[in-house]
Amino acid sequence: MARQLLLRENTVLITSRSAERLQAAKNSLPEIHTFVSDTGDPDSISRLFADVESRFPGLDVLINNAGIMHSLNLQEPADPSLMSREMTTNFCGPLWMTTRFLSLLKTRPEAAIVNVSSCLAFLPLAGFPVYCASKAALHSLTLSLRKQLADTKISVFELAPPAVDTPLLHGAFQSSVQSIPAMAVEKLVASAISGIQSGNLEICPGQSKLMKVLAPLAPGLVGAWMNKITRPNPGRG
Ligand SMILES: NC(=O)c1ccc[n+]([C@@H]2O[C@H](COP(=O)([O-])OP(=O)(O)OC[C@H]3O[C@@H](n4cnc5c(N)ncnc54)[C@H](OP(=O)(O)O)[C@@H]3O)[C@@H](O)[C@H]2O)c1
């Protein structure tokens, strides 16, 4: 995404918790601006905001992309802090980033917030209960935010990807999935950028569109299809 935005002559800022990963990104994309920041930590967000506000007051797009995904068997004992970290990263992070950066975005003649949810916001995959709940919550938050900002120049987008070929997908599913038809990152990014450019506020690439339309109409059917492409991992639930 950063590469494609740079090619379109944007100034691109990216964040990560890891200075090493940011350096690797910078080596590959020297024009990029990098910031170590943790979206799960309000103090870290405040420091990021102060830095960005002073160095890049023209910021006009915020993409809330950070996310983590863990499988969880709700019948087994689990560490509460691990469970809440997933909710904090996937839901509170976008909420805290948005409320913190809103004042800056409001100074621009036109601005956008892009919340990256998931097709699993529309129907949960039971093996990932907190992840799916966090994305459903982000979907709901995005609807409210869009309504609250209706009288401003800020457009609120939701990008709900289907399965995409990234480390998150491989890490979360490991051996628990027989075959996931994963979209290439380049294809997802092309859909996202063209969706934003054309003002499509709810961008649901590939099978995500089908999930969004069919899940409320036929949750049993869609759930059965999802179960067909996944199988339980006895070790992790
Ligand atoms: N891949 C899929 O199939 C899929 C499908 C639907 C939705 N999504 C969503 O797409 C988004 C991107 O996921 P991905 O597939 O690209 O996963 P990924 O390769 O694992 O990347 C996740 C990114 O989130 C960042 N991140 C995680 N926790 C963070 C935190 N507390 N503070 C700052 N950054 C944090 C990571 O940065 P550092 O680790 O460097 O800090 C990393 O850049 C996520 O919101 C995910 O839920 C993915």
The ligand as an SDF file (V2000), in Angstrom:
LIG
                    3D

 48 52  0  0  0  0  0  0  0  0999 V2000
   -4.4570  -10.9990    5.8650 N   0  0  0  0  0  0  0  0  0  0  0  0
   -5.7700  -11.2300    5.8730 C   0  0  0  0  0  0  0  0  0  0  0  0
   -6.2490  -12.2990    5.4350 O   0  0  0  0  0  0  0  0  0  0  0  0
   -6.7050  -10.1650    6.3970 C   0  0  0  0  0  0  0  0  0  0  0  0
   -8.0730  -10.3180    6.1420 C   0  0  0  0  0  0  0  0  0  0  0  0
   -8.9610   -9.3650    6.6250 C   0  0  0  0  0  0  0  0  0  0  0  0
   -8.4770   -8.2800    7.3310 C   0  0  0  0  0  0  0  0  0  0  0  0
   -7.1350   -8.1500    7.5640 N   0  0  0  0  0  0  0  0  0  0  0  0
   -6.6930   -6.9930    8.3300 C   0  0  0  0  0  0  0  0  0  0  0  0
   -5.7330   -6.2700    7.5850 O   0  0  0  0  0  0  0  0  0  0  0  0
   -4.8870   -5.5540    8.4890 C   0  0  0  0  0  0  0  0  0  0  0  0
   -3.4510   -5.7920    8.1070 C   0  0  0  0  0  0  0  0  0  0  0  0
   -3.1720   -7.1630    8.3540 O   0  0  0  0  0  0  0  0  0  0  0  0
   -2.0720   -8.0110    7.5510 P   0  0  0  0  0  0  0  0  0  0  0  0
   -2.7810   -9.1610    6.9720 O   0  0  0  0  0  0  0  0  0  0  0  0
   -1.2520   -7.1170    6.6940 O   0  0  0  0  0  0  0  0  0  0  0  0
   -1.2460   -8.5510    8.7830 O   0  0  0  0  0  0  0  0  0  0  0  0
    0.3020   -8.5050    9.1300 P   0  0  0  0  0  0  0  0  0  0  0  0
    1.0990   -8.7910    7.9430 O   0  0  0  0  0  0  0  0  0  0  0  0
    0.4590   -9.3730   10.3390 O   0  0  0  0  0  0  0  0  0  0  0  0
    0.4970   -7.0000    9.5240 O   0  0  0  0  0  0  0  0  0  0  0  0
   -0.1060   -6.4880   10.6810 C   0  0  0  0  0  0  0  0  0  0  0  0
    0.4330   -5.0990   10.8930 C   0  0  0  0  0  0  0  0  0  0  0  0
   -0.1640   -4.5630   12.0900 O   0  0  0  0  0  0  0  0  0  0  0  0
    0.8680   -3.9230   12.8110 C   0  0  0  0  0  0  0  0  0  0  0  0
    0.5280   -3.9120   14.2280 N   0  0  0  0  0  0  0  0  0  0  0  0
    0.0280   -4.9360   14.9570 C   0  0  0  0  0  0  0  0  0  0  0  0
   -0.1500   -4.5350   16.2310 N   0  0  0  0  0  0  0  0  0  0  0  0
    0.2490   -3.2380   16.2870 C   0  0  0  0  0  0  0  0  0  0  0  0
    0.2870   -2.2660   17.3110 C   0  0  0  0  0  0  0  0  0  0  0  0
   -0.1210   -2.5410   18.5710 N   0  0  0  0  0  0  0  0  0  0  0  0
    0.7460   -1.0250   17.0250 N   0  0  0  0  0  0  0  0  0  0  0  0
    1.1740   -0.7390   15.7570 C   0  0  0  0  0  0  0  0  0  0  0  0
    1.1490   -1.6110   14.7420 N   0  0  0  0  0  0  0  0  0  0  0  0
    0.7000   -2.8480   15.0090 C   0  0  0  0  0  0  0  0  0  0  0  0
    2.1150   -4.7300   12.5260 C   0  0  0  0  0  0  0  0  0  0  0  0
    3.2450   -3.9090   12.7180 O   0  0  0  0  0  0  0  0  0  0  0  0
    4.4500   -4.3090   13.7210 P   0  0  0  0  0  0  0  0  0  0  0  0
    4.2920   -5.7640   14.0760 O   0  0  0  0  0  0  0  0  0  0  0  0
    5.6630   -4.0300   12.9150 O   0  0  0  0  0  0  0  0  0  0  0  0
    4.2780   -3.4060   14.8990 O   0  0  0  0  0  0  0  0  0  0  0  0
    1.9220   -5.0700   11.0550 C   0  0  0  0  0  0  0  0  0  0  0  0
    2.4160   -4.0310   10.2430 O   0  0  0  0  0  0  0  0  0  0  0  0
   -5.2660   -6.0490    9.8900 C   0  0  0  0  0  0  0  0  0  0  0  0
   -6.1150   -5.1090   10.4990 O   0  0  0  0  0  0  0  0  0  0  0  0
   -5.9900   -7.3380    9.6180 C   0  0  0  0  0  0  0  0  0  0  0  0
   -6.9070   -7.6700   10.6460 O   0  0  0  0  0  0  0  0  0  0  0  0
   -6.2390   -9.0660    7.1020 C   0  0  0  0  0  0  0  0  0  0  0  0
  1  2  1  0
  2  3  2  0
  2  4  1  0
  4  5  1  0
  4 48  2  0
  5  6  2  0
  6  7  1  0
  7  8  2  0
  8  9  1  0
  8 48  1  0
  9 10  1  0
  9 46  1  0
 10 11  1  0
 11 12  1  0
 11 44  1  0
 12 13  1  0
 13 14  1  0
 14 15  2  0
 14 16  1  0
 14 17  1  0
 17 18  1  0
 18 19  2  0
 18 20  1  0
 18 21  1  0
 21 22  1  0
 22 23  1  0
 23 24  1  0
 23 42  1  0
 24 25  1  0
 25 26  1  0
 25 36  1  0
 26 27  1  0
 26 35  1  0
 27 28  2  0
 28 29  1  0
 29 30  1  0
 29 35  2  0
 30 31  1  0
 30 32  2  0
 32 33  1  0
 33 34  2  0
 34 35  1  0
 36 37  1  0
 36 42  1  0
 37 38  1  0
 38 39  2  0
 38 40  1  0
 38 41  1  0
 42 43  1  0
 44 45  1  0
 44 46  1  0
 46 47  1  0
M  CHG  2   8   1  16  -1
M  END
$$$$
